[in-house]
Amino acid sequence: VNNRYFVSNGNRILVTTDGGESWDYFGNEGATHGMEVMGDHLYVIEGGTIRVLNLNDGSQVSSLNVSVAQFMNGMANNGSDKIWVSDFAGQRIYEIDASDPANITSTTVVSNVGATPNGLTYDADNNRVIIVTWGTNAEILSMDITDYSLATVLLSSGLGNLDGVDNDSEGNFYVSS
């Protein structure tokens, strides 16, 4: 809506409105890994905590410590009330109920991915989350968001250490390696 890009530099969040010619700090919180915009909020991972920030002024709306998480990394959202988070080291997927941004909650929906989950993206057309994994000849998986079952999309990608994934309105997926 505001034609902004948010970038984590490890300990602060940067924002640009001019395509990267100039940068400002956004709020006072950090984001060590994933970030997702949903509604009027920016959801960020900072260590073992998920923070909800107001998109207008950067103020913190709420935070949630995910005590079982070992290394939260990637995030995806459905645009309304759910966020999915990968736990790289714990090989888990968490679902964040963000229907009330002031009171978010988490549930472990996959307790063992069977691989090292990294980047995530929501695939609304197929009611699933796409999960890219870390390692040699990394797998690409999907998680059905109705029953949280996992399926293999691509067993051998030919790529190593998949980090991020996103999709477009044409049904194409883009993976960083």
N, C-alpha and C positions, 0 to 999 in steps of 0.2 A: 504493500500500500504506500509506503513512504520511499520506495526505491532506494533501500539501504542494503548494504552488505555488512554482516557481522563476522568478525574473525577473532579467534582465540590466539593470544600470544603467550599462553601458558599461565600468566598470573593476572591478566586484565583482559577485558573484552574491548576490541577496537571496532569502530563503525565508520563507514564511508558513505557519502551520498553522491559522490562525483566519480564513481568508478575507480577509486583508488588513488586519485591525484592528491587527496588530503585525507587524513585520518584523525579521529578524536576518540577519547576514551568513552565507553558507554557504561554508566553507572560506576559502582565501586566494587563490584564482585568479580571474581575470576571464573574462568572456564577452562579446565585442563583438557577437556576432550569434547564430546559431542554437544551440539547446540541445535535447537529446533524452534522455529517460530510457529505458534498456533494461536489464532485469535489475537488478542491484545497482549500476548505474553511471549517472552523468550525463555525457553527451558534450557538449562545448561547443566553439564556435569562438571563438578569440581571435586575431584578425588572420589570419595564415597558418598557424596551428597548431590542431590538434584535440587537446583535452585530455580525458582520461578521469579522472573523479573518483569516489571511493567515496561511495555514497549515505548511508552511515552516519555518516561523520565529515568528509566534504569533502576528504579528503586526495587528492593526485594519484596515480593509479595508473600512468599513462603519458602520453606526448604524442607527437605526430607532426607534423613540419613538412611541409606539402605545398608543396614548393618551386616548383612550376609554377603554383600558384594565384595569381590576381590579386586577387580579392575574394570569399572564401567567405562565403556568406550564409545560405541555407536548409538545413534538414536533415530527413530522414525516416528511419525505421527499420522493419525487419520484425519486431521483437519478439524476435529471437533472435541473429542474428549479422551482419547487414548494415545499414549506414547509407549513405544517399545524400546528397551535399552539392552544392549549386549554387555555381558560380563566376560571379557576376554580371558582372564585367568580362571574364573570359576566355571566357564563353559555353560553359562546360564543365559536365559532371556527373562527379563522382568517386564511386566505390564504396569504402567503408571496410569491410575485413574485420575485424570485431570479435569473431570466434570466440574469441580470446584477448585480453581487454581489456588485458593487460599488454604486448602486442606487436601493436598494430593496424598495418595496412598500407593503402595507398591505391592505386587504379588509376583512370586516366581511362577512363570507359566511353562517354562521348559527348564528342568533341573539338570539335564545333561544333553547338550547339543551333539556330543560325540565328535566334535571338532572345535577349533578355536574361533568363536564368532567375533566378527569385527564390525564392518559397516552394515547398516540396515536401510531399507527403504520400503515404504508402504505401496503396495500394488492394489489399488482400489478395484480395478477391473476384475481381479481374480480373488478378492477378499483374502489377501495374504500379505505377509512381510517377507521380502527377499533378504537373505542373510549371506554375506560374503565372509569367507574364512581365511585364516592365516596359515601359511605353510607352503611347502613345495607343491606345485600342481594343485592348487587350492580348489576346494569344492564351492559350489554355489547352492544354497539350500532355500527352501521356502517353509514358512510356518503358517498354517491355516489359522486365521484369527477367531474362528468359531470353536474349534476343539484343540488348538495349539499343537496339532500333529505336524511333524516335520516330514518333508519330502526332498529328494535330491532333484535339483533343476539341472545341474551340470556336475557330473562326478569328477571329471578331470578338465579343469579350465585351461591348462597349459600355461597358466600364470602363477606366479608366486606371491605370497603375502598380500592378499587382496585387502585393501584398506577401506575404500568407500564404494558406495553404489548409489545410483539415482536413476530415475526413469523420466520419460517425457510423455506427452499426450498422444504420441503415436505408438506407444507400446514398446519402445526401445529402452534398453537398460545400458547404463554406462558404468564401468567398473574401473577403479584406480588400482594399480599394482605397484 
